[in-house]
Amino acid sequence: MSRMTRSRAIAAGLAVVFAAQGMGGTAAANSTDLVLREGMALYSQHCAQCHGIEGDGRGPAAGELPYKPRNFLNGSFKFRTAAPGARPARRDLLNVVSNGIVGAKGEAMPSFSFLSRRERVAVVEAVRNFAGFAVYGKPVDPPPPPAGLDAAKGAALFRQLQCTDCHGANGDGKGPLAADMTDEDGDPIQPADLTLGKFKGGQQPVDIWHRIRTGIAGTPMPAFGNSISPEDTWQIVNYVLSLSDNGVENVGN
Amino acid sequence: MSAIDRRTVLKWTSGGALGLALGGAPSFVHANGYQATGVPKNGARVRGTLKYSGGPVDAPRFPVVKDTNICGDGFRSNDALKLTGDSALADGIVQIKGVTHGKPWSSDFAEAKMFQVECSFQPYMQVIPPGANLYIINLDPILHNVHAYEVHGNTKRSIFNFSQPRAGQENWVPLNLRRGNQVMVTCNAHNWMGAWIYVSSSPYLSVTKKDGRFDIPDLPPGTYTLSAWHPILGERYGEFTVGPGDDLNVDLILT
């Protein structure tokens, strides 16, 4: 780095620090800090009612919702596309902020698509900061669905992998283990009724593919990404979708 | 848990003028500062037996609702205290806290293994240095899932949860905890199954054996905290001082 460039860099650094102090901050500022600062401001405005000002999921409106708001401090994020056990990818958190969450009991979280993409990225930074990890996971993209998907084969895998223990022989969420399940906080939780076709992690086949591969963190739903091939995962996705009105033809489109 | 009295008493039964401070709920943090500088010359040794002298502890019992050909009929339980003979307590952790430097971890602990056998995790308790790989092996021809939580005080954080549907399946996970030392492993498919892993940067700790024995050699002289912890009974601790070559033989009693 030449002397000229370095002095420019220092000057630019000072400008950022001054800007940060102008906003009332004292911490050493860089671009990440500024994004985080913006994200925290947006979080306080749009998210804290439910998720709590400290990110603990205990905001003033939390008790009135059909679903429990996420406690970010645990660092467990349900809907992920990174490898099993890995941190969520940035796009995973961005997807939830952008699209919201809809489950069988109704809307769990509204869409915040009215925020600009930059603002949503900033909110995601605030969430990452609450969760206490520094680096996002690396997202994994599924291979395309294989030709010749067969709901009967998917059903056989569904039984063989004992998905039926929780989700029931008919996929109605009433398996023999369904009665006594709890989440990581010890609160009761039910396996999804797959016949309703309402998937909290997203309605697209690829969303269900990821739920099977990565599991749903903080719940009893385990990751199967270590246990079955991507192709067999598609067979199960195909079967799961065939249980509801979403229809077999969704896979592969 | 209401049937379990978490209050415990640590009692020294050896002779000697040892200072002992009984403490309440501990607030020790993960000993990140530990440095493996080598086995000290003329180090001290702390050994003895962990015992239990309280009343009977009711372990939760769970009905076996499926996989009875592998898991058995009726009810299963996991959390009963493992006592033998003279109230010796197995599967406790006896640890010397406050050691800043000393021997390295034995290479035997470079990795840890956990098996699923007849619908139980084996071993129930083990220790492992931070970042070491935990290999998890299913020997049962049925689906188990391995759901691990980091436990710290009253908080419990899910760190991974994956399925192992086939006999012979093996997976490994590096155990890096955010804070605290305790990992609780459960299986959602068989809710009596449970096991613990204690993660420690210092190797000055021991899982008590079937006869309750523990043995922690090569300790640099100094003043430390001796802690006894069991997942059901909680933790008690007290301070002690050792000089070069000292050989302490102590019985620790949890109630």
Interface residues (C-beta under 8 A of the other chain):
Chain A: N74 G75 S76 P84 G85 G132 Q160 L161 Q162 D165 C166 P176 L177 D180 M181 E184 D185 G186 G215 A217 G218 T219 P220 M221 P222 A223 F224 G225 N226 S227 I228
Chain B: V65 K66 I142 L143 N145 V146 H147 Y149 T155 K156 R157 S158 I159 F160 N161 F162 S163 Q164 P165 R166 Q169 N171 V173 R178 N188 A189 N191
